[in-house]
């Protein structure tokens, strides 16, 4: 079951309008790469586009009624002309057999074979690969012919968080659609609308901490998540003396995240996003310009620390190291050794 489709519009109306115009002019592409932060509505918008292309009562090809049988089957991910594949939780990558079939059925089963078949609806076949970040080289190469010579009346959408993690041959065969983060106002609205937060104040704090991601905003509604964030901020404020305590705290957080590589990477991204927030606030504070819209706990921690004595260059180094860390995580750096090296860099950078 997919999320509420209304969220596909929030923050991304220009993207949907672009698709509306492409369809109206008969220029809908065959292969797209949706790129943007996790939890901002990429898959939701992809499924809404599928609804619009197959809906029997659509006001326009990308404005589905969401009530007809076609729309309901897509909502339930059971439509014969819409296929979504993703990485199984127990696998590090999207298995090759999902793309081209197992050894005994190579090229007669799997995603690429399914795309080659005529649509049952006599309209479109829409194939969606959720989180193409987890395509390994063999899997990505298996898609090249399908992307280069797509069957008529097919639309392929690859969803990823990082454009750089895709092979150049994949990027060159797809039209790239870039998604930004949702605004804090949109996040607050969604959190309250779907019952993730019980008060406007809670929704405001969660949205401010979410870096534009609805997924992260959901986590931020949880008190344990907020405690982890606040402890991380205090550890950063205490560097270099708090170095060992901070590493231990982060390691405990990663252990609690689960054994899956993807879960640990998501946890590391949380830590790095918290760090980016912290160093930005510290840098503004050093310039006597601490933003009044910073989370109140962060403001308190920064103001009560000795960070004002640090030079702007030192604080900028820490901010840049944290931003670089996000890029390293996107490029599959080994998590086990990353935290120690990153915290050491922050301690030395000041």
C-alpha positions, 0 to 999 in steps of 0.5 A: 500500500502506498502513502497518501498520494496528496503528498506527491503534490507538496513541494513537487507541483512543478515536477507534476506540471512538467509531466502534465505538459509533456503528456499533453504535447505527446513528449512523455519520455520512456526512462526517468531517474528520480533523484532526491533525499529519502522520504520526499515523495519520489515513489509516491509521485511515480505511482501517481504518474502511473495512476494518471496514465492508466486511469479511466476517468482522469481529468488529464493524463497525470490527474487520476480520479483515484477512485476507479478500479485502475487507480485502486489497483495501483494504490494496492500495487496489484495492477498487472501493468505496473510493477515495483521492484525493490531490494529485499531486506535480507539482501545488500543489492537488488538481486539479478534474478528480479531483473532478468530471471534466475539462471534457469529462466534468464531473460524469460522472467524478471523486470526486463522481460515483464516490460517487453510484454504488451500492456494488458490495459492497451495503454502503458506499462510502468516499471518502477525500481525503488531505490536504484542506489542498490543496483550493483554493476551487474544489475545495472548493466542488465538494464541497459538494453531495456533503457536504451531500446524501451518497448513502445508504450512503456515508462521506466522510473528508477528512484535514487537518493544520489545521482552520483551512485548511478553508473554513467551509462544509466544516467545517460539513458534516463531523463533526470528529475531532481527532487528537493526537500519538502518545506517545514510548513508542508511537513508540519501539515502532513505530520498533523494530517496523518496523526504522526504528531498530536500538537502543532508544537511537536510537528514544528519541532519534528519538521525543523529537524527533518531536513525536508524529509517526511521519513525523517520527520516521522522519526523526529516525532519519537522521543527516543529519536530526539534524545539521540539527536540532543545527546549527539549535539551535546557530544559535538559541543564538548569536543575534543574532550567528549571524543570517546563518549561521542563515539560510544554514543553513536556506536550504540545508536548504530547497533540499535538501528539493526543489523541491516546495512541500509538501516545502519546507513540511515542511522549514520545519515541521521547523525551527519544531518544532526551534525550539519545542523549543529555546526551551522548553528555554531557558525551563525553563533560565532558571527552573532547571528544565531537563527531564531528558528533553530530548534530550542534545544540546539540554541540552548546547547550552542549558547551554553558552550564555548564555541563562540571562541572558535574561529569561523574557519574552524567551525566551517571545517567541521561543517564541511567535513560533515557534509562530505561525510554525507557524500561518503555514505552515499558512495558506500563508505564502510560504516565501521571505520567511518565514525572513528575517523569522522569524529577524529577529524571534527576534534582536530578540525577545531 
